[in-house]
Amino acid sequence: MSLPSTAISSIELVQSEIETTIHQAEQSLERFQENRDSGEDLQNCIDYLNQLRGIFVVIEVQGCVLLCQESVVLANEVPVGANDDKNGLLTNLSNAIFILRRYTEYFSHQKLDYPELLLPIINDLRIARKDKAFPESHFFDFDTQIQFDSASLLGLGDNQKLSDFEHHAKRFRHMYQVGLLDMLRDRNTKISLSLINRAARGSVKLCAGEPLSQFWSLVVVVSEVMLKEGLVISDLRKRLFMRVEKYLREMALVGSVVSSKTAPDSLRKNLLYILALSDSDSPEVKAILEGFEIKSLGFNEQTIITESKRLFGPGVDVLRSLSKALQEEITQLKDKLDILERSGEPHEEDVDFICGVFERLSGTLSMLDLPGISKACDQQLEAVKSWNDEKKLVSEHELFSVADAVLSIEQAIKLFEETGIHPELNLNTDEQEGNESPFLFEAVIVVVEEALAGLVLAKRSITSYIESKGDKLHLESVGQVMDSVRGAMLMLERPRVAEIIVNCIDCINCELFENESLPEERILETLADALTSLEYYIESMSFKETLNDDLLKLSEESLKSISYG
């Protein structure tokens, strides 16, 4: 948020004093670290931090006030004559004073004050002394007395309330836990949030008409917004969703009496803050914020991310610019290889161009400390040079070998840009037979997409059958479509998935197709959950990462609970 003009003038008046006091605090801490028997230096550091806190209180820079306060509390945990076991506390204290300097420079130049930027370092101080971290909504306030029916926005009325509380509560808890575990492992963000959303939406229906349904409706909207807007799943948000899971555990273990409870204001505050921070155009989000009389924050998550980069350095932006330049080079390289694939005869200028690209890629990747990918470029450079030396047609095997290498290099660069992980890459042609070809992986993606499309079509047909009050015409193609999905899974050597699909087909035939009336709601809801878990698993097959077998277990247990499987 922009600082008011009075605050700006106040900061300018005391800027030199702030800088001097921070410098004195740094020097005192350095002297204490050199001589840990010097209690005077440690006390001086504490006094300077208290002095800074007083200044920030006067000029109303609340993030710095809290950072100084937490720094003082941490410094008091360090005894005179501290041993090496206190090195962690001293390191955190030193980092806090450094960040304090950076932040004061930031708000004096940018005329902006975002206390949220300081929350990570503040929490580091609290965790270092074994205290609880502040939630990300620490600087956010809302009137806890205001009540708003957020559940009504989801279109889930009392008439849709689920019966058999114990059966559904256990299923929803299992589904939520599978999604939460994926979230904690930073795996399959889209699928983990989708599972959490579905479990929360089911919980709204399970608790319909009861106070707890209001809480679950907020969880539904927050998980949808995080998925749609691509919000970061930080450690604080992981802890938030872990707290939410406790209510599902109570529902599963205690029973329907839990639905009469209300969630604490601290949880509602965290959920509402995420909605406010998302700056989403969703009608549900706007209605909830208006209902709780929450005004615009004046910033959003992207603002916080951008300002954090500006505060702590432009490393990510530089990396992305370099990655973009590398991708442009690779695109030109693929175009040239495509021309060669059609002609088969290498022209000297084309070979020279390809060699030049590999040389530039190798040099840039080496500078980025990516020796594995750089070496791969060098290997392909030598292979392509031989095309000119031998003055012969390029064989299909040689061309595909280089093309495979280019695709692998491209994927490795993308991985580095997105995650910062230094990928290992070995393109030695003698060892490549055991490695998966990028072309093969692209073929897998095509099969997976076709299987997903079939599963979505089957779900849509079942939905139409239910909405039409049992018109079996909607089910005529479901068996054939599901069988084609089963065939795709067998082609991809996924017999367990194929077996689950067979059980789904049996359930659809017996409960839907052969029955004269609509099945009971328990059967339909459980089948829907089984198909959804299956859909998420198949979707994750298009990612190059470990598949989550818990999704299959969730689908199997859902089917077993209604006697299929």
Buried (B, 14 or more C-beta within 10 A) or exposed (E): EEBEEEBBEBBEEBBEEBBEBBEBBBBBBEBBBEEBEBEEBBBBBBBBBBBBBEBBBEBBBEBBBBBBBBBBBBBEBBEEEBEEEBEEBBEBBBBBBEBBBBBBBBBBEBBBBBBBBBBBBBBBBBEBBEEEBBBBBBBBEBEEEEEBEBBBBBEBEEEEBBEBBEBBBBBBBBBBBBBBBBBBEEBBBBBBBBBBBBBBBBBBBBBBEBBBBBBBBBBBBBBBBBBBBEBEBEEBBEBBBEBBBEBBBBBBEEEBEBBEBEBEEEBBBBBBBBBBBBBBEBEBBEBBBEBBEBEEBEBBBBBBEEBBEBBBEEEBEEBEEBBEEBEEBBEEBEEBBEEBEEEEEBEEEBBBBBBBBBEBBBEBBBEBEBEBBBBBBBBBBEBBBEBBEEEEEBEEEBBBBBBBBBBBBBBBBBBBBEEEEBBEBEBEEEEBEEEEBBEEBEEBBEBBBEBBEBBEBBBEBBEEBBEEEBEBEBBEEBBEBBBBBBBBBEEBEBEBBBBBBBBBBBBBBBBBBEEEEBBEBBBBBBBBBBBBBBBBBBBBBBBEEEBBEBBBBBBBBBBEBBEBB
